[in-house]
Every structure is written in C-alpha cells, then in structure tokens.
Amino acid sequence: MKSLGRHILVEFHGCNADILNDVPRIEHDMIEAATRSGATIINSVFHHFSPFGVSGVVVIQESHLAIHTWPEYRYAAVDLFTCGDSVNPWVSYESLKTAFQAEHGSAVEMNRGQPELLQKVDIDPSDNVGEIGADATQKSSMPKHSRSVWFTDRDENIALSIRHKGDRVFQEKSPYQLVEIFDTFKYGKMLTVDKMVMCSEKDETAYHEMIIHVPMLVNPGVKNVLVIGGGDGGSVREILRHPQVESVTMVEIDEVVVRASREFLPSLSSALSHPKLNLIIDDGIEYLRQAADESFDLIVIDSSDPVGPAKGLFSASFYKDVYRALTPNGVMVAQSESPRFNQEAFVALTHCLQDIFTPESVHTYLAFIQTYPTGMWSFSYCTKGGIHPVESLDAEKSSQFAEAHQLQYYNLEIHQAAFCLPTFIKTMLAR
C-alpha cells in the first residue's frame, strides 16, 4: 500500500444544467458512483443550494464522495476520497461524468497519508469500553445506509427546507410546468410545481378549509361554484361538504396535476369523481372570459404562485371577468400569497381587487401553513353584494359545521380571528 488514502479532485464542465439542479437525481448518481466503485455506503446528505445548485456528501465506510454544482455554469466540483485498496475512485469518476452528461472532465489524484512518514501505534479497541460499549462497537461495524435529502422552496432571501425519503413518488414535465410528488418524513406526500410547495397530506387542511369554509359559511345561498385551479382536489372536497351546493365547475389547466393527485394524493382528490363536479381541463382565464354574466355564487381562485401558467390569474383583466361572472350577492376568494415571502405580489393583488370590488368590499385574512415559506399565508375575500365575512357569520352554524365534519383547522374562533391583521400588514396594504 503506497498511501492510506486516495484523494481525487474532480471538475466536470459542460454538464446538463437541469441534472445539476436536481437534488434527488444528484443523490442517486452519487450513490450509484460509490456503489460501482465497490464502496460501502453509510450515509447520504443532500441539499439544494440557494439560488441554484446542489451540495451533498455520500459517506462511505472507506471515506466519502462530496459534490457542489453550479448549474448556471454547467459545472460541478467533486471530491472523491477513499481509504485502502478495496475501492477504485476512478470508477466513480467515469460514472459521474456519464451521469452528468459532461462534455469534459479533469481530475488530479493525490496520495494521502504516506506510511513512511507515519508512526503506527497499537490501539486496543476494548480499552475504556465496557460490555455495552463493546456490543455497540460490534454493531456499528455493520453499516446501514441512512439518507438525508431535502426539498427547498425559496426566493433570494428566504427558504424553507423539508426532508423527504430521497426518491420522487411522481415526476412529469407537462407543457406548462414541472409536477412532482415527494414522500416527506414530517408531512406525508407533498405536491410541488416548478419546485414550489403546493400542498402536503399533513397540513393541507389549513389551506383548503380556510379558502372554502370562510366564504361558504357566511353565504348559505351558494349553489353554483366555480374553482379556477385546484387540481389536487382539496378545494372541491371541502365545497361538497355543503349540501346546498348544486354544482361545482373546476377548470384546471394542467391534467398532469389532476392525474398525479388522483393516483398519489387520494385524501385530497377523493371528490374529483363526484357527480356534482364538472371537471374541465382548460385555461381558466379563457373560461372566465367566455363565462356568462352573473353565473356563479362563489368563485374560488385556487392558483399556484404568480409565475408560469398562473401569472395571468393575478391580472386586472382576469378579476374584471370574475366580478362580471358573480351573481349580485356573489363572493370571490383567492389565495393571495404570503405577506412576507411574496410581499410584492400580495400588495399588488390586494390593491387590484380593491380597484375592482371597491376597498370596502375586499377583506384580507390569514392562515398558518407549515409547509409554505414563512408559514403565514393570505386569502382575499371579495364581496359583490356586501356580505361581510365576519358580521354575516352565523356563529352557531359555523361551530356545528366544524364539529360535524371534524375539521382540522377551521373553527368559529379561527374564522373570526383570521381577519384581525397584524399592524405591519395593515401598513403594507395602506395606499
């Protein structure tokens, strides 16, 4: 043995940028490279680096493989360190060069720990180890691979990271967006669109109960409902808890979201086959443009963030069509982003709605959703006929409804308190 360890410093150029920004893919490729080299994998930790790139390490019994990627430069730096003669790090090099679709790779090998420069001493592993410690030492010699892979929803200043089990449950790039489902440790299965969290099994009730039951419990005359977006099915599920509803029309632009939710999120999508539902895969903006005047008692804008296909759902022309399509006593509710994470969009949308519905007819309310960056999320309640979201609430009916349906977030007190805004939000919205 010429050295205790072999250390290869690697640079890959001209790589596939999408691969270099894909946390589960990078983890898979690094583990595959370690396995092919003959290494014994102990642990892997991978995380998305802001604003672009992936950082991670695969700990092997023989040392480690580490990586950092720069997708914007199509460049990856890799550190391959192996101890002993049983693992060939050059096999890992060739594996990763192929996996990253690199146009060019370069590497420098250094020998670490030259025996002639070292003095070996005898160490008895039983020293200072009791019987229990000896058993633990013996068990620790049989490594078990543990994984720590993280999904990150972020902007240039704020990020939320959620640990998942490493492999995607679902991934498909539709004509509109990248749709993925991850199996997380804390929140169950989680739907994401273009790397932004849409909902998770464990905390989706906060969003869907608040966007639906707040407007419906102050307006018992709601019979015809339109939902724009909402392909996961959570909003439709909550709407159909109200027996007076005669019909629900849901217009979702991306059938991939609906298909993924039907298969992997049954607790949300359970009502997508309900006989009262008319599910339309189409552009919600165009649908409303052609909708008849005064045709819906309630319109719910259950959109993603204002990028990609949802960008038009934050425009004045769209909300003028919403206003026109509402019945004289109709109500519209829209998710209106986070006051902190999406402050610009939150303020702009609120002011846009005030211009269309009048300031007195627009009411902002809040819910707290753990898997959304900052946890604080807002909704905009807009009334065409003056139905106030708190003063018009039947308190007894609200309490009975929440108890009868065993709602997880909504209750009478939450409904009333949701409209009490912190001073910084009131200041933010002042014109």
C-alpha positions as CSV (number, residue, x, y, z in Angstrom):
1,M,0.0,0.0,0.0
2,K,1.6,3.3,-1.2
3,S,-0.7,5.5,0.9
4,L,-3.5,5.4,3.4
5,G,-5.9,7.1,1.1
6,R,-6.5,8.2,-2.5
7,H,-7.9,11.7,-3.0
8,I,-9.2,12.7,-6.4
9,L,-10.2,16.4,-7.0
10,V,-12.6,16.4,-10.0
11,E,-14.0,19.1,-12.2
12,F,-16.8,18.5,-14.7
13,H,-17.6,21.1,-17.4
14,G,-20.4,21.4,-19.9
15,C,-22.8,19.3,-17.8
16,N,-26.6,19.1,-18.2
17,A,-27.8,22.1,-16.2
18,D,-31.1,20.5,-15.3
19,I,-29.4,17.5,-13.8
20,L,-27.0,19.7,-11.8
21,N,-30.0,21.4,-10.1
22,D,-31.9,18.2,-9.3
23,V,-31.3,17.1,-5.7
24,P,-32.8,13.5,-5.9
25,R,-31.0,12.9,-9.2
26,I,-27.6,14.1,-7.9
27,E,-28.0,11.9,-4.8
28,H,-28.9,8.9,-6.9
29,D,-26.0,9.5,-9.3
30,M,-23.5,9.9,-6.4
31,I,-24.7,6.7,-4.6
32,E,-24.6,4.9,-7.9
33,A,-21.0,6.1,-8.5
34,A,-20.0,5.0,-4.9
35,T,-21.6,1.6,-5.4
36,R,-19.9,0.9,-8.7
37,S,-16.5,1.7,-7.2
38,G,-17.0,-1.0,-4.6
39,A,-17.7,1.3,-1.7
40,T,-19.9,0.5,1.3
41,I,-22.4,3.3,1.8
42,I,-23.2,4.6,5.3
43,N,-25.0,7.9,4.9
44,S,-26.0,10.5,2.3
45,V,-26.9,14.1,2.9
46,F,-28.0,16.4,0.0
47,H,-29.5,19.8,-0.1
48,H,-30.4,22.5,-2.6
49,F,-28.1,25.4,-2.5
50,S,-29.6,28.9,-3.0
51,P,-30.2,30.2,-5.5
52,F,-29.1,27.3,-7.8
53,G,-27.1,24.2,-7.3
54,V,-26.8,21.1,-5.1
55,S,-24.4,20.4,-2.2
56,G,-24.1,16.9,-0.8
57,V,-21.9,14.1,0.5
58,V,-22.1,10.3,0.4
59,V,-20.3,8.9,3.5
60,I,-18.8,5.5,2.7
61,Q,-17.1,3.1,5.0
62,E,-13.9,3.9,3.1
63,S,-14.3,7.7,3.4
64,H,-16.6,10.0,1.3
65,L,-17.7,11.4,-2.0
66,A,-18.7,15.1,-1.9
67,I,-20.1,17.5,-4.5
68,H,-21.2,21.0,-5.2
69,T,-22.8,22.0,-8.5
70,W,-23.2,25.3,-10.4
71,P,-26.0,24.7,-12.9
72,E,-25.8,28.2,-14.3
73,Y,-22.2,27.4,-15.4
74,R,-22.9,23.8,-16.2
75,Y,-20.1,23.0,-13.8
76,A,-19.6,20.5,-10.9
77,A,-16.8,20.1,-8.4
78,V,-16.4,16.7,-6.9
79,D,-14.2,15.4,-4.1
80,L,-13.5,11.6,-4.1
81,F,-11.7,10.2,-1.1
82,T,-11.1,6.5,-0.5
83,C,-9.1,4.6,2.0
84,G,-7.4,1.3,1.4
85,D,-7.2,-0.6,-1.8
86,S,-10.7,-2.1,-2.0
87,V,-12.4,0.9,-3.7
88,N,-11.4,2.4,-7.0
89,P,-12.3,6.1,-7.1
90,W,-11.7,6.4,-10.9
91,V,-14.7,4.1,-11.4
92,S,-16.8,6.8,-9.6
93,Y,-15.2,9.5,-11.8
94,E,-16.3,7.8,-15.0
95,S,-19.8,7.0,-13.6
96,L,-20.4,10.7,-12.7
97,K,-19.0,12.0,-15.9
98,T,-21.6,9.9,-17.8
99,A,-24.4,10.7,-15.4
100,F,-23.9,14.5,-15.6
101,Q,-23.6,14.3,-19.4
102,A,-20.3,16.3,-19.0
103,E,-18.6,17.4,-22.2
104,H,-15.2,17.5,-20.4
105,G,-13.8,16.2,-17.1
106,S,-10.5,16.8,-15.4
107,A,-9.1,15.2,-12.2
108,V,-6.0,15.3,-10.1
109,E,-5.1,12.4,-7.7
110,M,-3.2,12.9,-4.5
111,N,-2.0,10.2,-2.2
112,R,-2.9,10.9,1.4
113,G,-1.0,9.5,4.4
114,Q,2.3,8.2,3.2
115,P,3.2,5.3,5.5
116,E,7.0,6.1,5.6
117,L,6.1,9.5,7.2
118,L,3.8,8.0,9.8
119,Q,4.4,6.1,13.0
120,K,1.9,3.4,13.8
121,V,0.9,2.7,17.4
122,D,-1.1,-0.3,18.8
123,I,-4.6,0.5,19.9
124,D,-6.7,-2.0,21.8
125,P,-10.4,-1.4,20.8
126,S,-11.5,-2.8,24.1
127,D,-9.7,0.0,26.0
128,N,-12.1,2.2,28.0
129,V,-15.1,0.3,26.5
130,G,-17.5,-1.6,28.8
131,E,-19.5,-4.6,27.8
132,I,-22.3,-2.4,26.5
133,G,-19.8,-0.3,24.6
134,A,-18.2,-3.3,23.1
135,D,-21.5,-4.6,21.8
136,A,-22.3,-1.2,20.3
137,T,-18.9,-1.1,18.6
138,Q,-19.5,-4.5,17.1
139,K,-22.9,-3.5,15.8
140,S,-21.6,-0.2,14.4
141,S,-19.2,-2.3,12.2
142,M,-22.2,-3.3,10.2
143,P,-23.2,0.0,8.5
144,K,-26.7,0.8,7.4
145,H,-27.3,3.4,4.8
146,S,-29.3,6.4,6.0
147,R,-30.4,9.2,3.7
148,S,-30.9,12.9,4.3
149,V,-32.3,14.6,1.2
150,W,-34.1,17.9,1.3
151,F,-36.5,19.8,-0.9
152,T,-36.2,23.6,-0.6
153,D,-38.8,26.2,-1.5
154,R,-37.0,29.6,-1.6
155,D,-36.5,33.0,-3.1
156,E,-33.3,35.1,-3.0
157,N,-33.8,35.8,0.7
158,I,-36.0,33.2,2.4
159,A,-36.0,29.4,2.2
160,L,-38.0,26.5,3.6
161,S,-36.4,23.0,3.5
162,I,-38.3,19.8,4.1
163,R,-36.7,16.4,4.4
164,H,-38.0,13.7,2.2
165,K,-37.2,10.0,1.6
166,G,-34.9,10.6,-1.4
167,D,-36.7,9.2,-4.4
168,R,-39.6,11.0,-6.1
169,V,-43.0,9.4,-5.9
170,F,-44.0,11.2,-9.2
171,Q,-42.3,13.4,-11.7
172,E,-43.6,14.7,-15.1
173,K,-42.9,17.8,-17.0
174,S,-46.2,19.0,-18.6
175,P,-46.5,21.6,-21.3
176,Y,-46.9,24.1,-18.5
177,Q,-44.8,23.1,-15.5
178,L,-42.8,20.5,-13.7
179,V,-45.1,18.5,-11.4
180,E,-43.5,16.3,-8.7
181,I,-44.6,14.5,-5.6
182,F,-42.2,13.7,-2.7
183,D,-42.7,11.4,0.3
184,T,-41.6,13.5,3.2
185,F,-40.9,12.4,6.8
186,K,-42.9,15.0,8.6
187,Y,-45.8,15.9,6.2
188,G,-46.5,12.8,4.2
189,K,-46.7,13.1,0.4
190,M,-46.1,16.6,-0.9
191,L,-47.1,18.0,-4.2
192,T,-44.8,20.6,-5.8
193,V,-45.0,22.6,-9.0
194,D,-41.8,24.1,-10.5
195,K,-40.0,23.5,-7.3
196,M,-42.7,25.3,-5.2
197,V,-44.7,23.5,-2.5
198,M,-48.4,23.3,-3.4
199,C,-49.7,21.1,-0.6
200,S,-48.9,18.2,1.7
201,E,-51.1,15.5,3.2
202,K,-50.4,16.5,6.8
203,D,-51.1,20.3,6.7
204,E,-53.3,20.8,3.5
205,T,-56.4,21.2,5.7
206,A,-55.3,24.6,6.8
207,Y,-55.3,25.9,3.3
208,H,-58.4,24.1,1.9
209,E,-60.6,24.6,4.9
210,M,-59.9,28.3,5.1
211,I,-60.2,29.1,1.4
212,I,-63.6,27.3,1.2
213,H,-65.5,27.4,4.5
214,V,-64.8,31.1,5.3
215,P,-66.9,32.3,2.2
216,M,-69.4,29.4,2.3
217,L,-70.4,29.7,5.9
218,V,-71.2,33.4,5.6
219,N,-73.2,32.9,2.4
220,P,-75.6,29.9,2.8
221,G,-77.2,30.7,-0.6
222,V,-74.2,29.4,-2.5
223,K,-75.4,26.8,-5.0
224,N,-73.2,27.2,-8.1
225,V,-69.4,27.3,-7.5
226,L,-66.5,27.8,-9.9
227,V,-63.0,26.8,-8.9
228,I,-60.1,28.0,-11.0
229,G,-57.1,25.8,-10.5
230,G,-57.2,23.4,-7.5
231,G,-56.2,20.3,-9.5
232,D,-55.2,18.4,-6.3
233,G,-58.9,18.3,-5.4
234,G,-58.8,19.7,-1.9
235,S,-61.0,22.7,-2.5
236,V,-63.7,20.6,-4.3
237,R,-63.6,18.1,-1.4
238,E,-64.4,20.9,1.1
239,I,-67.1,22.6,-1.1
240,L,-69.0,19.4,-1.4
241,R,-69.3,19.1,2.4
242,H,-72.1,21.8,2.0
243,P,-75.3,20.0,0.9
244,Q,-76.9,23.1,-0.6
245,V,-74.3,23.2,-3.4
246,E,-75.9,22.1,-6.7
247,S,-73.0,22.2,-9.0
248,V,-69.2,22.7,-9.0
249,T,-67.2,23.6,-12.0
250,M,-63.4,23.2,-11.7
251,V,-61.2,24.5,-14.5
252,E,-57.6,23.2,-14.2
253,I,-55.1,24.0,-16.9
254,D,-52.8,21.0,-16.3
255,E,-54.2,17.5,-16.4
256,V,-50.9,16.2,-15.0
257,V,-51.7,17.8,-11.6
258,V,-55.1,16.1,-11.6
259,R,-53.7,12.7,-12.7
260,A,-50.8,12.8,-10.1
261,S,-53.2,13.8,-7.3
262,R,-55.7,11.1,-8.2
263,E,-53.0,8.4,-8.0
264,F,-50.9,9.6,-5.1
265,L,-53.0,12.0,-3.0
266,P,-56.3,10.2,-2.5
267,S,-57.1,12.1,0.7
268,L,-57.2,15.3,-1.3
269,S,-58.6,14.1,-4.6
270,S,-61.4,11.9,-3.3
271,A,-64.1,14.2,-4.6
272,L,-62.8,14.6,-8.2
273,S,-65.3,11.9,-9.4
274,H,-68.3,13.4,-7.5
275,P,-71.4,13.6,-9.7
276,K,-71.9,17.3,-8.8
277,L,-68.5,18.2,-10.2
278,N,-67.8,19.2,-13.8
279,L,-64.1,18.9,-14.2
280,I,-62.7,20.9,-17.2
281,I,-59.0,20.7,-18.3
282,D,-58.6,24.1,-19.9
283,D,-57.3,27.6,-19.4
284,G,-59.3,29.2,-16.5
285,I,-58.5,32.7,-17.8
286,E,-60.1,32.0,-21.2
287,Y,-63.0,30.1,-19.5
288,L,-63.9,33.1,-17.4
289,R,-63.6,35.4,-20.4
290,Q,-66.3,33.5,-22.1
291,A,-68.5,32.8,-19.0
292,A,-72.0,34.2,-18.8
293,D,-72.7,37.2,-16.6
294,E,-73.9,36.5,-13.1
295,S,-73.5,32.8,-13.4
296,F,-71.7,31.8,-10.2
297,D,-72.5,32.4,-6.5
298,L,-68.9,31.7,-5.4
299,I,-65.7,31.8,-7.4
300,V,-62.5,30.3,-5.8
301,I,-59.1,31.2,-7.3
302,D,-57.0,28.2,-6.1
303,S,-53.9,29.1,-8.0
304,S,-50.2,28.5,-7.7
305,D,-47.7,31.4,-7.3
306,P,-47.8,34.2,-10.0
307,V,-45.3,32.5,-12.4
308,G,-45.8,30.3,-15.4
309,P,-49.4,29.4,-16.3
310,A,-50.7,31.1,-13.1
311,K,-49.3,34.5,-13.9
312,G,-52.5,35.7,-15.7
313,L,-54.5,34.9,-12.6
314,F,-53.0,38.0,-10.9
315,S,-54.1,40.5,-13.5
316,A,-56.8,43.2,-13.5
317,S,-58.4,41.9,-16.7
318,F,-58.9,38.5,-15.2
319,Y,-60.6,39.8,-12.0
320,K,-62.9,42.0,-14.0
321,D,-64.2,38.8,-15.6
322,V,-64.5,37.3,-12.1
323,Y,-66.6,40.3,-11.0
324,R,-68.8,40.1,-14.1
325,A,-69.4,36.3,-13.6
326,L,-70.5,36.7,-10.0
327,T,-74.2,36.8,-9.1
328,P,-75.4,40.1,-7.4
329,N,-74.7,38.6,-3.9
330,G,-71.7,36.6,-5.1
331,V,-68.4,36.2,-3.4
332,M,-64.9,35.6,-4.7
333,V,-62.0,34.2,-2.6
334,A,-58.4,34.0,-3.9
335,Q,-55.2,32.8,-2.4
336,S,-53.2,36.0,-2.2
337,E,-49.7,34.8,-1.3
338,S,-47.5,35.4,1.7
339,P,-47.2,38.9,3.1
340,R,-43.5,38.2,3.7
341,F,-42.4,35.7,1.1
342,N,-44.3,37.2,-1.8
343,Q,-44.9,40.7,-0.5
344,E,-44.9,42.5,-3.9
345,A,-47.5,40.1,-5.3
346,F,-49.6,40.2,-2.1
347,V,-49.8,44.0,-2.1
348,A,-50.3,44.3,-5.9
349,L,-53.1,41.8,-5.9
350,T,-54.9,43.3,-2.9
351,H,-54.8,46.8,-4.5
352,C,-56.0,45.3,-7.8
353,L,-59.0,43.7,-6.1
354,Q,-59.8,46.9,-4.2
355,D,-59.9,48.8,-7.5
356,I,-62.4,46.3,-9.0
357,F,-64.6,45.4,-5.9
358,T,-64.1,48.7,-4.0
359,P,-61.8,48.8,-0.9
360,E,-64.8,48.3,1.5
361,S,-65.6,45.0,-0.3
362,V,-62.1,43.4,0.0
363,H,-61.1,41.7,3.2
364,T,-57.7,40.1,3.8
365,Y,-57.5,37.1,6.1
366,L,-54.7,34.8,7.2
367,A,-53.9,31.2,7.8
368,F,-50.8,29.5,9.0
369,I,-49.5,26.7,6.8
370,Q,-46.3,25.0,7.9
371,T,-45.0,23.8,4.6
372,Y,-45.3,27.3,3.0
373,P,-42.2,29.6,3.4
374,T,-42.7,31.8,6.5
375,G,-45.8,29.8,7.5
376,M,-48.0,32.9,7.1
377,W,-50.4,32.8,4.1
378,S,-53.1,35.2,3.0
379,F,-56.5,35.0,1.3
380,S,-58.6,37.7,-0.2
381,Y,-62.4,37.7,0.4
382,C,-64.2,39.9,-2.1
383,T,-68.0,40.5,-2.0
384,K,-70.1,41.9,-4.8
385,G,-73.2,42.3,-2.8
386,G,-71.9,43.5,0.6
387,I,-71.9,40.2,2.5
388,H,-69.4,40.8,5.3
389,P,-67.1,37.8,6.1
390,V,-67.4,38.2,9.9
391,E,-70.6,40.3,10.6
392,S,-72.7,38.0,8.4
393,L,-71.4,34.8,10.0
394,D,-73.9,32.6,11.8
395,A,-71.8,31.6,14.8
396,E,-73.9,28.6,15.9
397,K,-74.0,27.2,12.4
398,S,-70.2,27.7,12.0
399,S,-69.5,25.8,15.2
400,Q,-71.9,23.0,14.4
401,F,-70.5,22.6,10.9
402,A,-66.8,22.4,12.1
403,E,-67.7,19.8,14.7
404,A,-69.9,17.7,12.4
405,H,-67.2,17.4,9.8
406,Q,-64.3,17.2,12.3
407,L,-62.4,20.0,10.6
408,Q,-58.7,20.1,11.5
409,Y,-58.1,23.8,11.2
410,Y,-61.3,25.8,10.7
411,N,-63.5,26.7,13.7
412,L,-65.6,29.7,14.7
413,E,-62.8,31.4,16.6
414,I,-60.3,30.9,13.8
415,H,-62.8,32.4,11.3
416,Q,-63.3,35.5,13.3
417,A,-59.6,36.0,14.3
418,A,-58.3,35.3,10.7
419,F,-59.4,38.8,9.7
420,C,-57.5,40.5,12.6
421,L,-54.4,41.6,10.7
422,P,-51.0,42.5,12.3
423,T,-50.1,46.2,12.1
424,F,-47.3,45.6,9.7
425,I,-49.7,44.0,7.2
426,K,-52.2,46.9,7.6
427,T,-49.3,49.3,7.0
428,M,-48.2,47.3,4.0
429,L,-51.6,47.5,2.4
430,A,-52.2,51.2,3.1
431,R,-52.5,53.3,-0.1
